[in-house]
Each structure stands twice: as C-alpha cells, then as structure tokens.
Amino acid sequence: MDIPRIFNITESAHRIHNPFTPEKLATLGEALRLETGTRMLDLGSGSGEMLCTWARDYGIIGTGIDMSQLFTGQAKRRAEKLGVADQVEFIHGDAAGFVSDEKAGVAACIGATWIGGGVGGTIELLAQSLCPGGIILIGEPYWRQLPPTEDVAKGCQASSISDFLLLPELLASFGHLGYDVVEMVLADQDSWDRYEAAKWLTMRRWLETNPDDEFAKDVRAQLTSEPVRYATYTREYLGWGVFALMARC
C-alpha cells in the first residue's frame, strides 16, 4: 500500500504536504485554543508536522494515518526529533473508512477528502471518531476566481470547474451539512509558492542522482512543465484553506 510514486519523489523533502507554511500551521493551532491532553486524529497525516508540532507546542496527543510508507517513516522520525514520540502515533495504512476506538477532541483530514468520497463523506467519517462538542478540520481547495473555461480548470489539475466551489459557496456548504464554521486559515500565493516551487529543486536533485531510473522521463517531463503550468493556472485561480467545523446544536 502506497501513494503514487511521483508524490513520494516530488514531496520527499516537504514537511507539510499542502500549501501551508510552518507559520500558518502554527496560526491554525493557536486559533483552535488547543488544551493539553486533547486527543487528535489526523487522516492523511503525511509527514506528521501538524501532530508533532502541536504535541510539542500545545501538549496534544493523537494518531495519524497515511498511505505513504515514506511519509509515515518521516513522521515517526519527526516525532522523535521533537521529543513527542510518546504523545503521537503514526500508522501506515488506508485512512478511508478509519474510525478510532478512542474518541478525539479534534478530527482532521487536511487535503485528502477523497478518502470519504468528497467533503460531505469525509466530514461524516470524521464525525464517527469525534467527541461531543469536538472540532472537525477540513483542508480543501476552492476557486479564488472562477475559471473562464474548462481547460483553465484542467490547468489547475481539476477535472472540471465543478470540482471546487468559490470560497463563500464552500463556507455555505458546511452549513448545509449541519456544521458551524468556527475558524479558518487560508493559504496565500506565497505559501502556495513554497509548496509548489519546493518540488522543483527536489525533482532536479532526484534526476541528478537517478538518471537511469525508468521513472526519470516522467520526472523530467513534470519538472519541465510545472513552473509555467503552476504560474499560469494554480497560482491565479486556486485557493486552499483549513476550515474548523462544529456540529450545530
């Protein structure tokens, strides 16, 4: 079980596998007013930066599940480096359908809502692991401005314009599902740059050390096309944020 190889290559040097900087991740943790001992579940936990830094800074405990063997290993090493290995656990596995035996005060899926078949299904899945009055965190793209054509949407690596909503529509959709939006932290173009542009040096270094790998032609093609594609499409049209939700009472 693993994610596609291209992601293990392009994001192998990333600590955060989404358009957040460490500063934005810290802002989100502070905004949630986390208390010591809060249990957190993170489905699609990547390299574990959210759980590890929040364990260090706020004294939370929790579990992360991720399909990438590479990222799960990095998460475990990060926990050891930050001295929080006794507070957080990382499991290599499929987060789709995962329900925790221990209820969490915070249940998160940051940028991997495909595990529940979309936002609605992922919220429903996370709710099964949540304590009453707990917080759900959803990381999701939205349109900064509506693409003028379907080709532009595909340039943003969406399958169609209908894949994402404008920000006001996304916020309204949470209400339609029965949730209050109680916080949000949004990526900006600079944080998008750090997420996307950092892949390019990683790809170049990988090509230098793996010139005969059968996958090299695919990595070379992506390195050649990605800077222009990103600047033309994703940077201008696609937003991304983490939204904190609580079930309406």
QUIFENVEN-V247129 format. One record per backbone hydrogen bond with DSSP energy under -1.0 kcal/mol. NH is the residue of the N-H (numbers start at 0). CO is the residue of the C=O. E is the energy in kcal/mol with one decimal. If there is no record, write none. Layout:
# QUIFENVEN-V247129
nh;co;e
NH;CO;E
NH;CO;E
This chain:
# QUIFENVEN-V247129
nh;co;e
6;3;-1.3
7;3;-1.2
8;4;-1.7
9;5;-2.9
10;6;-2.1
11;8;-1.2
13;10;-1.3
19;17;-1.7
24;20;-2.2
25;21;-2.3
26;22;-2.3
27;23;-2.2
28;24;-2.1
29;25;-2.4
30;26;-2.4
31;27;-1.6
32;29;-1.3
36;58;-2.6
37;34;-2.1
39;60;-2.1
40;105;-2.4
41;62;-2.5
42;107;-2.9
43;64;-2.9
44;64;-1.8
47;44;-2.2
51;47;-2.7
52;48;-2.5
53;49;-2.1
54;50;-2.0
55;51;-2.0
56;52;-2.9
57;53;-2.6
58;54;-1.1
59;53;-1.0
60;37;-2.7
61;86;-2.2
62;39;-2.2
63;88;-2.6
64;41;-2.3
65;90;-2.1
71;67;-2.3
72;68;-2.1
73;69;-2.2
74;70;-2.5
75;71;-2.0
76;72;-2.0
77;73;-2.3
78;74;-2.3
79;75;-1.8
80;76;-2.4
81;77;-2.4
83;78;-2.8
86;83;-2.1
87;83;-1.5
88;61;-2.0
90;63;-3.0
92;65;-1.9
97;94;-2.3
103;128;-3.2
104;38;-2.0
105;38;-1.7
106;134;-2.3
107;40;-3.1
108;136;-2.4
110;138;-1.4
114;111;-2.2
115;112;-1.2
116;113;-1.5
117;112;-2.6
121;117;-2.1
122;118;-2.6
123;119;-2.1
124;120;-2.0
125;121;-2.8
126;122;-2.3
128;125;-1.9
129;126;-1.2
130;103;-3.1
133;130;-2.2
134;104;-2.6
135;244;-2.6
136;106;-2.5
137;242;-2.2
138;108;-2.2
139;240;-2.4
141;238;-1.7
142;164;-2.7
143;236;-3.1
152;148;-1.6
153;149;-2.4
154;150;-1.8
156;153;-1.7
157;152;-2.0
162;159;-1.7
163;160;-1.2
169;165;-2.5
170;166;-2.6
171;167;-2.1
172;168;-1.9
173;169;-1.2
174;170;-1.1
175;171;-1.8
176;172;-1.1
177;174;-1.7
178;173;-2.0
179;245;-3.1
181;243;-2.8
182;243;-1.1
184;241;-2.0
186;239;-3.1
191;187;-2.4
192;188;-2.3
193;189;-1.9
194;190;-1.7
195;191;-2.9
196;192;-2.5
198;195;-1.3
199;196;-1.0
201;197;-1.3
202;198;-2.7
203;199;-2.3
204;200;-2.7
205;201;-2.3
206;202;-2.5
207;203;-1.9
208;204;-1.5
209;205;-1.3
212;209;-1.4
215;212;-2.0
218;214;-1.9
219;215;-2.9
220;216;-2.0
221;217;-2.0
222;218;-2.7
223;219;-2.2
224;220;-1.8
225;221;-2.8
228;224;-2.2
229;225;-3.1
230;226;-2.2
231;227;-2.3
232;228;-2.4
234;229;-2.7
236;232;-2.4
237;233;-2.2
238;141;-3.7
240;139;-1.7
241;184;-2.5
242;137;-2.8
243;182;-2.6
244;135;-3.0
245;179;-2.0
247;177;-2.6
